[in-house]
Amino acid sequence: MSGSAKLNWVLLLAVIGVFALSWYLEPDPTQRNFMFLPGMVSAVPYESFTANPVLAGGATMQLPPAGTIARGYAPIHFEATPEEAERAGRELENPFSADDLLALEQGERVFETYCQLCHGSGGEGDGTVAMRGFPTPPSLLAPKARELPDGRIFHIATFGQGNMPSHAAQIEPEERWKAVMWVRQLQAAAPPVIEEQVDEGVEAEMVSAGEEGEDIVSVSDPEVDDER
């Protein structure tokens, strides 16, 4: 008998044995099933969210002692207010140096993942979300954005501002600082964007007048026009 024929017989006997074992071990609904590793169902120690008569408060999971800080977590002693944002700009400094190329590269990835959708790849506020009807964010290349201290930008990424939500749950503090580095890189690589300052309730419109076709800016107030 050849080797392939022997293998076929072995496989046939194995299949017959599996069917026979399945028939013999057919579950009986009147009997309890065999429990393998019962310790995984009924654990010996108290589980985290169960009652515990040994510990204070009758609970297994205890609150941390007052004043303690979790390992690997650095608290941020600021609030989500404009005053606190100003204070963050004065007191916080980027822990990464400007010549840290690895941190800058990681900051680029953080920006592309979390910031580019709204602010655009170049930071001009032309991201995909803004192009789909969401309010356009201010350009990161504008003079006002360039004048913001690193701590202020970190505060905005942490607590949000205006239509921008907080990113504290998505981005670790160190990664936020790296994203600030990439924002500075974008600002250094592009000329500043001139912001048009227009008072609230006032419309600026260009009209053509004069024989030479010069453009004159006329300012009209809707409230004054209504009185006319």
Phi, psi and omega in degrees: 000132182287166181295323179293325179292320177298318180297321179296319178295321179297316180295322179295315179296324179295318179295317179297320179295321178297315179296320179294319179293322178296320179292320182291324183263025179301129186296141178257114184296346180272352182243151176288142178288158177287131182259120179264129183054067181297342179295339178284338179269312180247089184290145178290312179282165176288137179278164191301315187258022179255165177291151182216109182286351184275321186269164181293142180080356178071021181233146179287313180279119184258149174288147179292151177301148181299137177087358180272156181237133179296144181297133180083004181242124179253114182292151177248111187272061178221160178245167181271065179228156178301323179295318179291328176295319176297318180295323177297322178295330180276326190258331185269141176230148180292123181288351180257137179282157184293338181266011177277093185293327179293316178296323179294319179295318177293324176297325176297319179293321177297317179297316181295329184279316190247336189252328187296332182302324180258314187277347181084161183296329180261002179081018184267005180080021183247040181287174182298319181296318179294328180284350180257016174109349178287146180308132182291127178286157178294151181292138176283354179263357181290154180304322181297320179290325179293330182279347180292132175294160180301321180297327179291318178294321177298321178296320179296317179293332183278314186251349183083169178197130180063234179280350181276123179280171176290141176247017182296328182283338183261328188239129176293155182306316180297323179290328176295319178296322178293323176295324176298320177300319181290326175298318177296325178295318177296320180293323181288334184269354184229149176290153180295146177270131180278123179270133177276121180264113180233127181295150180294135179083006182238133181253134176253125182225145180268130177233147178264129181213161178087157181289333182275359177073029179287146178272126180241134178270118177249135182252127180234134178263123182302324181292321179291321180298323180295323181291330177291000000 
